[in-house]
Amino acid sequence: MSDSLLDRANKGILGLKPYEPGKPIEETQKELGLQKIIKLASNENPLGISPKALNIISSYDDLNRYPDGNATNFKEKVSQEEGVKTSMITVGNGSNDLIEFVSKCFLSEGDNAIYSQHGFAIYPLAIKSTGAKAIKAKAKDWGHDLSLMKDLINENTKVIFLASPNNPTGTILESDKIIEFLDDIPSNIAVFVDQAYFEYIQEDKYKVPFKLVEKYKNLIISRSFSKAHGLAALRLGYAISSEEIAEFLNRVRQPFNTNSLALAAGIEAIRDKDHIAQSVEINKSGMQKAIDAFDSLGFEYIASFGNFISFDSKKDSDSSFDFFLKKGIILRSLKVYEMPNHLRVSIGLDEEMNAFIKVLEEYKKAL
Ligand SMILES: *Cc1c(COP(=O)(O)O)cnc(C)c1O
């Protein structure tokens, strides 16, 4: 046998590259010797964690104990809040975990799953790591082309990923369109609707109601605590699905995938409606600032329903990214998303947006 160990790895892994997260603040500070760095790169909540959630973490003293593997209290809170049965909930170490569970449950070699061009990068990673084929549907106006996604279905299709709002484009789907799609496709294909930015959605027509999973047994809806709830470091998300699917997802879930601090903080974050409302307000005003600046400086942007906005930097985004970085602003280059000139800016606090806009003005002059 001549193959090396690495050649003998699960074939799906061979073509993958590790996901590249937003540049961390400390490392950048050291690298560039800058005093102040503003990170607008990973769609985090600039307001920070809810004080109530922080309080519960600070006083938590059972860290020698394993977490509650069934996340009982957390599920009960979600159940009360959202009117779903606890048996329909699957908890994740971030909602990325749930994307993996769905892939693991339904995909293996010979199967395929469909996602959208410019769609969230974790979908093809999770799909390919199972050995299945990731089919990319060309985007339409930067968003998901549901009719094309339907046309790409074949007998080996088992999962379809929809992000609404999508990251990094910020595009959104009306829930009626998702319902039409569910009616149009075979019910033996899992449809994963990723609503990581749910709290930022202003209009009801875009909110995908959990009660749909009662009618559509193939529908899985995910939520994250990393964005509006401000708990990105703790890793917490959940999915709502039929009880049957939840039971499957839980088969591949590690029993202690969500940690005690995350579960306790998650409950407080759900309770702290003021914190969410304030976070949404900050996002609204920061988004307006960004849009006004893009308009007045003549940069094209993609209207966004999330807590970030992507704009055309008019040149290779590696070099525009560097321009901002050297001035202490970390943005996100969207090259890996097939958007070679686009940068994504996460919406920050007012003063952070002002700093971004100041550098944007300098960037425009230097173009
Ligand atoms: C940020 C993000 C997630 C959430 O990731 P977590 O694992 O919950 O931190 C999921 N989907 C999309 C589209 C995102 O942008």
The ligand as a Gaussian input file, in Angstrom:
#p B3LYP/6-31G(d) Opt

LIG

0 1
 C      -22.806000      34.053000      12.077000
 C      -23.602000      33.077000      11.322000
 C      -24.005000      31.871000      11.889000
 C      -23.825000      31.639000      13.345000
 O      -22.765000      31.066000      13.759000
 P      -22.663000      30.582000      15.265000
 O      -22.087000      29.227000      15.083000
 O      -24.036000      30.538000      15.866000
 O      -21.777000      31.545000      15.921000
 C      -24.828000      31.018000      11.196000
 N      -25.221000      31.326000       9.961000
 C      -24.881000      32.474000       9.377000
 C      -25.425000      32.789000       8.036000
 C      -24.049000      33.378000      10.041000
 O      -23.681000      34.506000       9.452000

